Amino acid sequence: MKSLLFLIDNIVSIYVWVLIINAILSWLVAFNVINIQNRFVYSILDVTYKLTDPILNKIRNFLPNLGPVDISPLVLILLLMFLRNLIFEIFAPNLF
């Protein structure tokens, strides 16, 4: 059971890092710091968009329109951290 919990914890941590990378890269593209015509940058952006956009789009439907500010990655990170802590509290209260 411990191994499964640690696997879930690691997957959530990796996904949080993908969300952070996606947000930073989208800011860099928006401010023309990096160019998406570079194939390497485009491929990284494409992978992060494909991994994050389906879930972020569902969250964006529930959030109010804040103009150019997108807080959906922050909401998703908070939800993932909450779920991770909840799983550890329910299934492994004596683990830590």
C-alpha positions as CSV (number, residue, x, y, z in Angstrom):
1,M,0.0,0.0,0.0
2,K,2.9,2.4,0.7
3,S,4.3,1.9,-2.7
4,L,1.0,2.8,-4.4
5,L,0.7,5.9,-2.3
6,F,4.2,7.0,-3.1
7,L,3.5,6.3,-6.8
8,I,0.4,8.5,-6.7
9,D,2.4,11.2,-4.8
10,N,5.2,11.1,-7.4
11,I,2.7,11.3,-10.3
12,V,1.0,14.3,-8.8
13,S,4.3,16.0,-8.2
14,I,5.4,15.5,-11.8
15,Y,2.0,16.8,-13.1
16,V,2.4,19.9,-10.9
17,W,5.8,20.5,-12.4
18,V,4.3,20.1,-15.9
19,L,1.7,22.7,-15.0
20,I,4.4,25.1,-13.8
21,I,6.5,24.6,-16.9
22,N,3.4,25.1,-19.1
23,A,2.5,28.4,-17.3
24,I,6.1,29.7,-17.6
25,L,6.5,28.8,-21.2
26,S,3.1,30.4,-22.1
27,W,4.3,33.6,-20.4
28,L,7.6,33.6,-22.3
29,V,5.8,33.1,-25.6
30,A,3.3,35.9,-24.7
31,F,6.1,38.3,-24.0
32,N,8.1,37.2,-27.1
33,V,11.0,36.0,-25.1
34,I,11.0,32.6,-26.9
35,N,9.8,31.9,-30.4
36,I,7.5,29.0,-31.1
37,Q,8.9,28.6,-34.6
38,N,11.8,26.9,-32.9
39,R,10.9,23.2,-33.2
40,F,12.2,22.2,-29.8
41,V,10.2,25.0,-28.0
42,Y,7.1,24.1,-30.1
43,S,7.3,20.4,-29.2
44,I,7.7,21.1,-25.5
45,L,4.7,23.5,-25.6
46,D,2.7,21.1,-27.6
47,V,3.3,18.3,-25.1
48,T,2.5,20.5,-22.0
49,Y,-0.6,21.8,-23.7
50,K,-1.8,18.3,-24.5
51,L,-1.2,17.2,-20.9
52,T,-2.8,20.2,-19.2
53,D,-5.4,21.8,-21.4
54,P,-8.2,19.2,-21.1
55,I,-8.3,19.6,-17.4
56,L,-7.6,23.3,-17.4
57,N,-10.4,24.0,-19.9
58,K,-12.9,22.3,-17.5
59,I,-11.7,24.5,-14.7
60,R,-11.9,27.6,-16.8
61,N,-15.6,27.0,-17.5
62,F,-16.3,27.4,-13.8
63,L,-14.1,30.4,-13.1
64,P,-15.2,33.9,-13.7
65,N,-13.6,35.9,-16.5
66,L,-10.7,37.8,-15.1
67,G,-9.5,39.2,-18.4
68,P,-6.0,38.3,-19.4
69,V,-5.3,36.7,-16.0
70,D,-5.6,32.9,-16.0
71,I,-5.7,31.4,-12.5
72,S,-6.8,27.9,-13.6
73,P,-3.3,26.4,-13.2
74,L,-3.2,27.7,-9.6
75,V,-6.6,26.3,-8.9
76,L,-5.6,22.9,-10.3
77,I,-2.4,22.9,-8.3
78,L,-4.3,23.6,-5.1
79,L,-6.8,20.9,-5.9
80,L,-4.1,18.3,-6.6
81,M,-2.3,19.2,-3.4
82,F,-5.6,18.9,-1.4
83,L,-6.4,15.5,-3.0
84,R,-2.9,14.3,-2.3
85,N,-3.0,15.2,1.3
86,L,-6.5,13.8,1.6
87,I,-5.4,10.4,0.2
88,F,-2.5,10.3,2.7
89,E,-4.8,11.2,5.6
90,I,-7.4,8.5,4.7
91,F,-5.2,5.6,3.6
92,A,-2.0,6.1,5.5
93,P,-2.7,8.0,8.8
94,N,0.3,6.3,10.5
95,L,2.7,6.5,7.6
96,F,4.3,9.8,8.6
